Amino acid sequence: MSNVLVFARLTLVEAGRRKVIWALAGLAVVIIGLSTWGFARLPAVHAFGADLSTADAHLATAQLLAFVLFAQSFVGALGMSFVATPTIAGELESGIALGILARPIRRAEVLIGKWIGLACLSTGYMVLVGGAEIAAAEAGTGYRVPQPATAVALLAFQSIALLTLALLLSTLLSPLAAGVAAVGVFGTAWVAGLVGDIGLTVHDSSVAEVGTVDHLLLPTDGLWQGVMHALDQTGLVSSFSDHLIGNPFFQGTGLTAAYLVWAVGWVVAVLFATQMRFSRLEP
Amino acid sequence: MSLSVGPGEVVGLLGPNGAGKTTLVKLLVGLARPDSGEGLVLGAPLGDPRARREVGYLPEMFRYQPWLTAGEVLRLHTQLSGLPKPERGREAHRVLALVGLAERAGDRVGSFSKGMQQRLGLAVALVGSPRLLLLDEPTSALDPTGRADVRRLVEECKAAGTTVLLNSHLLSEVERSCDRVVVLQRGRVIADGPLGSWLGSDTVRVVLEQRAKPFIAALSVIGQAVAHGHELIVPSLEVSLVPEVVNRLVAAGARVVSVEPGRVSLEDKLLELLARGEEEERE
């Protein structure tokens, strides 16, 4: 096994032994259980004394599904940030890195191995909870997500982008500060994306540009918009479009290939910057 | 700093806190980068992973993954040091047995006492029978039995032709284990020589009621005395000259509390060298 895979495996073993996996699994089970119950109850809901029409029920399901997946992605982002940051900063601070980095290995092998381990962890979590939520929505309300695989893949990509940023921060700050900064940046990017959507709603191009710049600087919210588009049933947005523009849980247009290439390039560039910084750190 | 250590030498690295001992060791294992200059470790340039292929290192701030068992830590290091797969398990068991932890191979490192973790660190350093062993404060957390074990291990390494660099504040350990001593002060080598040439000469320790430093001049015609608080140490002095020492001190106004003829210890020699180094720097 190459050294990269040794560190990827070690990262997963650490997450398991430190009960990170169990904590995430526990939270996922609770959220999935509650949302499954909610989706099952949705068709029986009365609005203003009348049964929901199928279109209304689908709209409500799509909205609820987006909201639940946002909650799951937030849990995943929070979890990944606080798992990713101690992996560099914590090991340098505690002295664990001394014994490891003195071996005949390259620091890039350590970093990429840890990144792969964390990416596997976050992808596994997002695939599991995303798939379960989408299945629960369909089972409870009959609402069929148009592009479930794309939605789950973009959720995982969003999480990988954030953990990559968290790794960079962990070479610059203490473990706790890096974790807090990563979550803070994630939340700020989401709010900036929201501001951009409001700009689109009120046709103010300068406010709308806030969202564009946000999506370029940190692609988490841009990828989230892609998730929203993949969750939306064809025709749902067009029938309600006037009311839904500016709603953070609906997105009328999908991501372009150019944006996906930009997001992949962003992850590679941040990982490269992390390696440049890590290679100069003295434990 | 200019320093060369030959094969099979056991060298003690001494100096006050901040002298650069740990920095030197970190440079040798690629954990720190030199601002300028160059060095070779077993023929490979500093920082090159090849330089660390046959180097064992016990850091001063040792800590190992608390979520792994001792056996897993050792197997990780056998893998990272490049040992062939069939040899890893056997090597892990061998080094654990050397430090007396064979029975604890299946226990989590997090449950180990500090002394046991230091033993584990020694086992990690001995993985693959390195040609160069760097021990940074190897006995700081050990009880007397553990210290004796470290001495035994250093003796065995020496007998096997391993080069050992021992960085320790415990001068008795250095006296017992090393055949050459290098003294560092503020990043410079201020003394370097065989231990035997430093020890064993006659010395006189005079304890005064006052501070001793003002009375150094009174003994200038007899020898180069060194003052530490209320103590004056006169090295390389024949016992027949002791009454003359006392007379001169009394004549200079000193009140003599005790006079102890003895032999130069490593501590005396180190303090003398450091005091001289300070004086030279001031001049």
Interface residues (C-beta under 8 A of the other chain):
Chain A: M1 N3 V6 L10 V13 E14 R17 R18 S94 G95 I96 L98 G99 I100 L101 A102 R103 P104 I105 R106 R280 E282 P283
Chain B: K26 V29 G30 L31 A32 R33 P49 R50 A51 R52 R53 V55 Y57 P59 M61 F62 R63 Y64 Q65 W67 L68 L76 H77 Q79 L80 S81 G82 G121 V124
